[in-house]
Every structure is written in structure tokens, then in C-alpha cells.
Amino acid sequence: GPRVPKLSAEAAYWAGAALAAARRDGDALVLTADRRVGQTFAATWAGLSHDLLGVRPALAFSADELSQEARLPLAGLEDFIGRLDLKADAPRPPAPRGVGANPVWKTAFLKGLVDASAEFRRDPELHLAPLGDHLRRSAEKLFASLALTPRANEDGSLSLLGQEAVEKYYAEVGADNMKLRDQMKAFFGREGASGTVEAAATAEGTPAPSPAPAAQAPKRGRRRRGRRGGRARAAAQGAPQAAEAAAPSAPAPAEPTT
């Protein structure tokens, strides 16, 4: 059933994504992931919600199939969501105060916020969708704690620009959004920071890939033993004939095929 999680890196990541891309809708919290950030991120967040809160959000595509939604029922979680200050028809709140008490939590919150709102562009650039004044200022402070300075755009969005800045973010923070992670890995040619969340897209979205089985080495020892066994059997079969001195020119029996 519903449970309130303790503050952790995973909980901070979940909250960052929720504040960036979720909204209150009656008795549910709904996170929307479109093609810009990758539709499968809704399933990733749904899996993490189940691990942390004991409740699995329902997944559904929009009518035009351009986005996927994860709908989290709030029964039993009202106080927890209330502490995040997420309210219907209200500006997005700043980062929760408790996040700043631990540098790992700060980084995890920023990662969740970026994973849920950012698009990777090959300039390179991380372009964050408009977050509202309160959350945007929180994001700028979190970037600053990593010695990164995003550009504030006129439409309220943020842009982390340039090879050095984006690669530094990738190396120190990384991404758990599968689309964003794969794009940066392909661009920079290596893995980024390890993930803070192991939740994968569930069967309702895209299942996490299973590792390919290791190729087995040829069992040469067994084949050698088989050949030796074949020769031994041939010798045993030929023994009665070898004892017959009157037939020295008799052909040896064929070696069994192994």
C-alpha cells in the first residue's frame, strides 16, 4: 500500500522529476513525457514511484500518441505530496529545503529535474523547458553548485551550452532518462556518471533490456575425448581380427564418427 519514503538520492530524483513535469489533477499526480524528452520516461518514473511509494501509476498514451502519461493515485499520499507544495493551478514550487542538506541529494534532484524537462541538442546543448520562476531559480543554484552556469532564455527556459559545460554535466551527473542518456553517450563516445535510480521502464512501456548471454567457448576437450574414445572402441572391435593370423590383409574397421 501507499508509504511515505525517507529522503534519499532516489527520493530526491523522483521529486525533481515530479516538480519539473508533473501536475495535480484531482486525486492524482500526473507526469507527462513527450517525444522531446522521450515517452518512455513516464514508465521509468512510474517504476520508481512503485518502488518508493508502494503504488504503481497507470500508464496511457495521449490521443495523438505524442506523449505518455503516468497517473499516480494520491490516496494515502496527500500529506507527502502536500509537503512538496505541488498544487493544482499553481506555479511550480522551488526545490524542497531538505534536498540542500546533502550534496548527493542535490545532484540527484537536479538529475531528475533535467531528465524530465531537458532536450539534448548537438551543438551541444541541454535545453530545459520553462520551469516557472521558483523552480528555475532552484535549478540555477543547483547548476552553480557544480560550477555550471546555464543561460536564462526569454521564454523562461534554461540552456546549458557548449562542449565543456555539457560534458562536465554528463560526467558528474549523468542521466537516467534512457533517451537523454543514449544521446549523450553517442555524442561523447563514453558512459557518463552512474545512475542514482535503477527503475527501468516496465512491461507497460518499454522493458529494460536483458544482458546478452556470453558466448560459450568451443568444448574442444570433449571432442578430443570423443576421438580418443572412438579409437579405443575401434581397437577393441579390431582385436579379434588381429588375433586371426591367417587374415593379415583384412581391412581395419572404420573409425566411428564422433
Residue pairs with C-beta under 8 A, 6 or more apart in sequence:
1 54
1 55
1 76
2 53
2 54
2 55
2 75
2 76
2 77
3 53
3 54
4 53
4 77
4 79
4 80
5 11
5 14
5 52
5 53
5 80
7 98
7 99
7 105
8 105
9 104
9 105
9 107
9 108
9 196
9 197
10 48
10 51
10 52
10 108
10 196
10 197
11 52
12 99
12 105
12 106
12 108
12 109
12 112
13 48
13 108
13 109
13 111
13 112
13 115
13 176
13 196
13 197
14 45
14 48
14 49
14 52
14 112
14 197
15 84
15 95
15 96
15 99
15 109
15 112
16 95
16 108
16 109
16 110
16 111
16 112
16 113
16 114
16 115
16 116
17 31
17 41
17 45
17 112
17 113
17 115
17 116
18 29
18 31
18 45
18 84
18 86
18 112
18 116
19 84
19 86
19 92
19 93
19 95
19 113
19 135
20 92
20 112
20 113
20 114
20 116
20 117
20 129
20 131
20 135
21 31
21 32
21 33
21 37
21 116
21 117
22 29
22 30
22 31
22 32
22 72
22 86
23 29
23 30
23 32
23 86
23 88
24 30
24 81
24 86
24 87
24 88
25 71
25 88
26 88
27 73
27 74
27 75
28 71
28 72
28 73
28 74
29 71
29 72
29 74
29 81
29 86
30 69
30 70
30 71
30 72
31 42
31 45
31 46
31 57
31 69
31 70
31 72
31 116
32 42
32 67
32 68
32 69
33 39
33 40
33 41
33 42
33 45
33 67
33 68
33 69
33 70
33 116
34 66
34 67
35 66
35 67
36 119
36 129
37 115
37 116
37 117
37 118
37 119
37 177
37 179
37 180
38 177
38 178
38 179
38 180
39 61
39 67
39 68
39 205
40 68
40 178
40 179
40 201
40 205
40 206
41 115
41 116
41 177
41 178
41 179
42 59
42 67
42 68
42 69
42 70
42 205
43 59
43 68
43 70
43 201
43 202
43 204
43 205
43 206
44 176
44 177
44 178
44 197
44 199
44 200
44 201
44 205
45 57
45 70
45 116
45 199
46 56
46 57
46 59
46 70
46 72
46 202
46 204
46 205
47 56
47 199
47 200
47 201
47 202
48 197
48 199
49 55
49 56
49 57
49 70
49 72
50 56
50 57
50 199
51 199
53 72
53 77
53 80
55 72
55 73
55 76
55 77
56 202
57 70
57 71
57 72
57 73
58 70
58 71
59 68
59 69
59 70
59 71
59 202
59 204
59 205
60 68
60 69
60 71
61 67
61 68
61 69
62 68
62 69
68 205
74 81
83 96
84 93
84 96
85 93
85 96
86 92
86 93
91 132
91 133
91 134
92 131
92 132
92 134
92 135
93 134
93 135
94 134
94 135
94 137
94 138
95 109
95 135
95 138
95 142
98 105
99 105
99 106
99 109
100 106
103 145
104 196
106 142
106 145
107 142
107 146
107 172
107 173
107 196
108 196
108 197
109 142
110 139
110 142
110 143
110 146
110 173
111 173
111 174
111 175
111 176
111 196
112 176
113 128
113 131
113 135
113 139
113 142
114 126
114 128
114 169
114 173
114 175
114 180
115 175
115 176
115 177
115 180
116 177
117 128
117 129
117 131
118 126
118 127
118 128
118 129
118 180
119 126
119 127
119 129
120 126
120 127
120 180
120 183
120 184
120 187
121 127
122 187
123 161
123 162
124 162
124 163
124 166
124 167
124 187
125 159
125 160
125 161
125 162
125 166
126 150
126 159
126 160
126 166
126 169
127 157
127 158
127 159
128 139
128 150
128 157
128 158
128 159
128 160
129 157
130 136
130 155
130 156
130 157
131 139
131 156
131 157
131 158
132 156
133 156
136 152
136 156
136 158
139 150
139 158
140 149
140 150
140 152
140 158
143 149
143 150
143 160
146 168
146 169
146 172
146 173
147 168
148 160
148 165
148 168
148 169
149 165
150 158
150 159
150 160
150 161
151 158
151 159
151 160
151 161
152 158
153 159
160 166
160 169
166 184
167 188
170 184
170 188
170 192
170 193
171 192
171 193
172 193
173 192
173 193
174 181
174 192
174 193
174 194
174 195
175 181
175 184
175 192
176 195
176 196
176 197
176 199
178 201
178 206
181 192
184 192
185 191
185 192
200 207
200 208
201 207
201 208
223 258
226 258
227 258
229 258
230 255
230 256
230 257
230 258
231 255
233 256
234 252
234 253
234 254
234 255
234 256
237 253
238 252
238 253
241 247
241 250
241 252
241 253
244 250
